[in-house]
């Protein structure tokens, strides 16, 4: 029960003015969710270090980088959504 609760979008939108903003569970970010169900769950670390879970595909993706002082060249979340997930064979 704790895992399900902590990875659900307890706060559906972190920016009330933007309905597409990330949700937030208990220490987990939920960048993609619909109808209260998490589609992607993420831990956002310092300097571009990310852990993202995609339960639908039993997928865990880790980005280990350091980009603290520079502008991000690519969004890791966008790479996951636009490149990694479409490349999965169903």
N, C-alpha and C positions, 0 to 999 in steps of 0.2 A: 504494500500500500504506500509506503514512504517514497519508493522510487517513482511510482505513478504520480503521486501528489507533487513531489519536488520538481519533476520535469514537465509539469503542465503549466500553461500560461496563467498563473495565479493573478498576475497583473497583465491583462491582455495587450495593452499598448503603453509603452513607457513614455510616449509623447502623445498626450491627449488630442493635440491638433493634427496628428497624422495617424489615421486608422491603419496604415501599413507598417507602423513602427514595431519594433521587437516586443514580444511579450517577455515576462519574467516569472520564473518559478522560484523555488527556494535555492538560491545560489546557481541556478541554471538560466541561461538566456534561451528564449524560444523565438528565433528569427523567422520561422515559418510555421504558422498554425492556422487552423480554421475550425470554427464551431467548437472551440475549447479543446481541440485535439492537436497535440504537438506533431509536426511533420519533421522538423529538424530541431535538435537540442544542442546547445553549445556552451562551452566554457571559454570565456574570452580572457586570454592571459596578456601579460605585459610584452610589448614590442612585437606583436603579430603572432604570438603563440596561441594556437587555437586547438580545441578538441571539439569535433562536431559528430553527432550521432544522427543517423538516419534509420529509425527503427523499421520502416517499410522494407528496406533492403538489407537489414542486418549489417549495416555499414558503419564503421568508425573511421573518421578521417582526422589526421593530426597534421597541423601546419606548425613547423618549428622555425621561426625566423626572428630577425631582429630588425625592426624598422621604427625605432622609437623617435628619432629626430627627423626623419625624412617623410615626405608625402608617400602614401601607399602607391605602389606601382599597379597592383592589381588587388581587388577585393577577394580575399580567400573565400568568403561566402559566395560571391559571384562565380568563382572558379568551381566550387562544389556544385552549385545549381546549374550552371551553363555547360560544364565540361565533364565532371566526374559522374554525376547521376545519369545524364543522357548516354554515357558510355557503358553503363551497366546492362548486361544482357539479361532480359527477364525470362 
